Amino acid sequence: MSNTSVEDAKSGFLEEGFYQFEDPEIGSKIEEMRAHHLPFSMSEETGLDFWRKNIRYNTKIQDILSALGPEPQSRYILIYQGFLAPDPAHIQTSQVGGKPTDYLTVQAWPKKSKVTFYSRSHTTPGLTRITAPNTLWEFGEAQLLQKGCEAKSCSFEQGGWVIADGRIGYRREYERSYVWAYAKLNVLEQYLEEQRKSQTPGRPVGVQPPASCDVDELVKLGVHVLR
């Protein structure tokens, strides 16, 4: 990406809480993976290879992540990989708390998919969230609109990407998406230290790679590995 394009993406991300762009290639790759019943989980070779080729070595995505976390201690570390099923009846968020850009998600959306993001919900104070059954958090739409969080629909006819602040609210309209969650290195280190000291630690964060994987090499690529 050019410096101008990166700055536009960064500016949009910081203001709106997300940045999206269409990518027919990723739509076709998801379609192919599904057609051959190949797993996206990074605990499998196919899922690890998918992440490596399409995110870790995706220049556009990496340029944006680098712009949002430019210092060594603020670089982004992958801490989770999963999927989000469509759920048009609810508006949810992946993260509660944290400072701007502490946590973000990279989302791959297939062909014919649609999602609505509520812009500025990542920084709007006074929003009430409740725990959802799927371990995410849920917003009521009325309060989001009342506080000026604009509903912005993103349709991916041929597939595409979203890079989103972990705290933004979104409604998943059509199709399952695939998600990779990142935390800044200094934020992750603080969380892990708090977990070590806690009498009631939370759920572990990290990726469980396949047995054949070189764990040290994966760590060098910016992955927090469950050991």
KAPEHU-V549327 format. One record per residue. N is the residue number from 1. RES is the residue in one small letter. SS is DSSP state (a for helix, b for strand, c for the rest). PHI is phi as a letter, one per 30 degrees, with the letter a starting at -180 (NA if undefined). OMEGA is omega in whole degrees, 0 to 359 (none if undefined). Layout:
N & RES & SS & PHI & OMEGA
N & RES & SS & PHI & OMEGA
This chain:
1 & m & c & NA & 174
2 & s & c & d & 179
3 & n & a & e & 179
4 & t & a & d & 180
5 & s & a & d & 179
6 & v & a & d & 180
7 & e & a & d & 176
8 & d & a & d & 179
9 & a & a & d & 179
10 & k & a & d & 180
11 & s & a & d & 179
12 & g & a & d & 179
13 & f & a & d & 184
14 & l & a & d & 182
15 & e & a & d & 186
16 & e & a & d & 183
17 & g & c & j & 178
18 & f & b & a & 174
19 & y & b & b & 183
20 & q & b & b & 174
21 & f & b & a & 180
22 & e & b & d & 180
23 & d & c & a & 180
24 & p & a & e & 181
25 & e & a & d & 181
26 & i & a & d & 175
27 & g & a & d & 179
28 & s & a & d & 180
29 & k & a & d & 177
30 & i & a & d & 179
31 & e & a & e & 180
32 & e & a & d & 178
33 & m & a & e & 181
34 & r & a & d & 182
35 & a & a & d & 181
36 & h & c & c & 178
37 & h & c & h & 180
38 & l & c & c & 182
39 & p & c & d & 176
40 & f & c & c & 182
41 & s & c & d & 180
42 & m & c & d & 172
43 & s & c & d & 177
44 & e & c & c & 182
45 & e & a & e & 183
46 & t & a & d & 179
47 & g & a & d & 178
48 & l & a & d & 180
49 & d & a & d & 178
50 & f & a & d & 179
51 & w & a & d & 184
52 & r & a & e & 185
53 & k & a & d & 191
54 & n & a & c & 178
55 & i & a & b & 184
56 & r & a & d & 180
57 & y & c & c & 173
58 & n & c & d & 187
59 & t & a & e & 182
60 & k & a & d & 180
61 & i & a & d & 182
62 & q & a & d & 177
63 & d & a & d & 179
64 & i & a & d & 178
65 & l & a & d & 180
66 & s & a & d & 179
67 & a & a & d & 180
68 & l & a & d & 178
69 & g & c & b & 191
70 & p & c & d & 184
71 & e & c & c & 181
72 & p & a & e & 182
73 & q & a & d & 180
74 & s & a & c & 179
75 & r & c & d & 186
76 & y & b & d & 179
77 & i & b & c & 179
78 & l & b & d & 183
79 & i & b & b & 183
80 & y & b & a & 173
81 & q & b & b & 180
82 & g & b & a & 179
83 & f & b & b & 177
84 & l & b & b & 178
85 & a & c & d & 177
86 & p & c & d & 181
87 & d & c & a & 187
88 & p & c & d & 182
89 & a & c & d & 186
90 & h & c & b & 173
91 & i & b & c & 187
92 & q & b & b & 176
93 & t & b & b & 184
94 & s & c & c & 190
95 & q & c & b & 173
96 & v & c & c & 180
97 & g & c & i & 182
98 & g & c & j & 180
99 & k & c & c & 178
100 & p & c & e & 178
101 & t & c & i & 177
102 & d & c & d & 181
103 & y & b & b & 173
104 & l & b & b & 176
105 & t & b & b & 170
106 & v & b & c & 186
107 & q & b & c & 175
108 & a & b & c & 183
109 & w & b & c & 183
110 & p & c & d & 177
111 & k & c & d & 176
112 & k & c & i & 181
113 & s & b & c & 181
114 & k & b & a & 178
115 & v & b & b & 176
116 & t & b & c & 176
117 & f & b & c & 178
118 & y & b & c & 188
119 & s & c & d & 179
120 & r & c & i & 177
121 & s & c & d & 179
122 & h & c & d & 182
123 & t & c & b & 182
124 & t & c & d & 181
125 & p & c & d & 172
126 & g & c & i & 178
127 & l & c & d & 178
128 & t & c & c & 178
129 & r & c & b & 175
130 & i & b & b & 179
131 & t & b & d & 179
132 & a & c & c & 181
133 & p & c & e & 183
134 & n & c & c & 178
135 & t & c & i & 171
136 & l & c & d & 176
137 & w & b & b & 188
138 & e & b & b & 175
139 & f & b & c & 165
140 & g & c & c & 184
141 & e & a & d & 184
142 & a & a & e & 181
143 & q & a & d & 178
144 & l & a & d & 181
145 & l & a & d & 180
146 & q & a & d & 181
147 & k & c & c & 173
148 & g & c & i & 177
149 & c & c & d & 187
150 & e & c & d & 177
151 & a & b & d & 181
152 & k & b & b & 184
153 & s & b & d & 177
154 & c & b & b & 178
155 & s & b & c & 181
156 & f & b & c & 182
157 & e & c & d & 182
158 & q & c & c & 181
159 & g & c & j & 180
160 & g & b & l & 184
161 & w & b & b & 168
162 & v & b & b & 169
163 & i & b & c & 190
164 & a & b & b & 170
165 & d & b & d & 183
166 & g & c & d & 186
167 & r & c & c & 185
168 & i & c & d & 176
169 & g & b & d & 181
170 & y & b & a & 177
171 & r & b & c & 182
172 & r & b & d & 188
173 & e & b & d & 184
174 & y & b & b & 170
175 & e & c & i & 175
176 & r & c & d & 176
177 & s & b & c & 182
178 & y & b & c & 194
179 & v & b & b & 174
180 & w & b & b & 184
181 & a & b & c & 183
182 & y & b & b & 172
183 & a & b & b & 175
184 & k & b & d & 185
185 & l & a & e & 182
186 & n & a & d & 177
187 & v & a & d & 178
188 & l & a & d & 180
189 & e & a & d & 178
190 & q & a & d & 179
191 & y & a & d & 181
192 & l & a & d & 178
193 & e & a & d & 178
194 & e & a & d & 179
195 & q & a & d & 179
196 & r & a & d & 183
197 & k & a & d & 187
198 & s & c & d & 174
199 & q & c & d & 179
200 & t & c & b & 183
201 & p & c & d & 177
202 & g & c & d & 181
203 & r & c & d & 181
204 & p & c & d & 176
205 & v & c & c & 179
206 & g & c & k & 182
207 & v & b & c & 176
208 & q & c & c & 184
209 & p & c & d & 175
210 & p & c & d & 184
211 & a & c & e & 183
212 & s & c & d & 186
213 & c & c & d & 172
214 & d & c & d & 186
215 & v & a & d & 181
216 & d & a & d & 178
217 & e & a & d & 179
218 & l & a & d & 177
219 & v & a & d & 178
220 & k & a & d & 179
221 & l & c & d & 176
222 & g & c & j & 179
223 & v & b & c & 172
224 & h & c & d & 188
225 & v & b & c & 172
226 & l & c & d & 183
227 & r & c & c & none
